[in-house]
Each structure stands twice: as C-alpha cells, then as structure tokens.
Amino acid sequence: MSDLLAGAPPSELDFEKALMFFHAYMYGPLQGKLRLYGARLVPTGSVASSSDWEVFASMLVKDVGRKLGAGIDLLNHEVKSAKRGSSYEYQYHRNTGREKLTKDMLVGHLFFEYFDNLKQVELRYLHGSNLLPFFQKWLDQYPDPYPQRYRKSISYQFVRQNGTLLMSLQDGEVVFPKLNQGTERAEPSPRDRQAE
C-alpha cells in the first residue's frame, strides 16, 4: 500500500490467475468467434468489455473491484483499455464526476493497449499524480451547467512515452517481464537486484 501511495507501480503481478482468466474468458473465446465470424462474413465488434479488462487487472495486480457505486474501477486502480494508437477515454457523470476526478488524482491507472484481436496486449502504469496536469485541467473546466456527457481522454502517445511497462503478451503468452522457467513469477529486474 505504501508503494501505491508513493506512486510506485505494482511490483508483484499474479500472472497465473490473471492469464487463466484471460485465456478462458477473453483470448480463447475471441479467437473462436473470429473463426465463426470470418466463415459467415460478419464483421467483428468489440474484442473485450470494460468489465473483462477490470477483472483481468484485478487478478493481475491483486486489487478488488468496487462496483457498489460510481468511482474508480478497483479499490486502488482505475482501468483503461484501448486499441493500439487510440486514446484512453475518461467519462464523468453529472452527480459524481467531480468526486471521481479527485479520486483519479490519488490512485494508480492501468492502461491496457491491445492489437490484432488480443494477440498483442501491453499494460502500462501511471499514478494519478503523474496525470495531474490532465485531471486538474478537466476539473478546472468542469462544465456548469453539466452537458449530457463530460468525456475526456489521455493520448496513446502520452501513456506509451510516460507509463511504466508492466506486461507484454504475444499470442496469449507473457513475453515481458521474463518469467522464471516452470513458474508464473517474474525474474527480478536489474534495478530490483541492486536493491537486495
């Protein structure tokens, strides 16, 4: 928890549970659907729901959801997903938007980037304090009267350039970080080894 408050990215990712979910409910079913859609010449729609990404993230960073009301997606993280090259959208609602913006400043943000029907997935992390220029501007410009929707976004390039890469998947398998043989635990990075 102290790492989170300091803005540090999650350091112990649970690949075993998270990848079981990813394969069983996201990657595997999508690949099956794509074969059926292709055979019937039907265009594909969304590759995964926002709830799928939230469950995947929840298992990966060991953080539970909090869908009892409006607010951030998990207890300590906001989860965003976008197709490679697209921006990450934030939406604020009439009655809870200002409160949510304030919370966004204090928690970690997990940005999933996907490509080629989930054959390539990357996860980057930025703490809300690193996104403060966005959130403070949005709060300062919060509309009054409130329109039908107040949607804002953070660019793909900003996240890619400034976020900490936590994970890369290729064809459903972890290619970063390098996992120890026979386990689902990441090998310590050179920086972690120096700290020991």
Salt bridges, closest charged atoms under 4 A:
GLU12 OE1 - LYS62 NZ 3.84
GLU54 OE1 - LYS67 NZ 3.96
ASP63 OD2 - HIS77 ND1 2.71
ASP73 OD1 - LYS67 NZ 3.57
GLU78 OE2 - LYS80 NZ 3.16
GLU78 OE1 - LYS100 NZ 3.40
GLU89 OE2 - ARG151 NE 3.48
GLU99 OE2 - LYS103 NZ 3.28
ASP104 OD1 - LYS100 NZ 2.79
GLU113 OE2 - ARG84 NE 2.70
GLU113 OE1 - ARG124 NH1 3.37
GLU113 OE1 - ARG160 NH1 3.03
GLU122 OE1 - ARG124 NH1 2.77
GLU122 OE1 - ARG160 NH1 2.78
GLU173 OE2 - HIS23 NE2 3.77
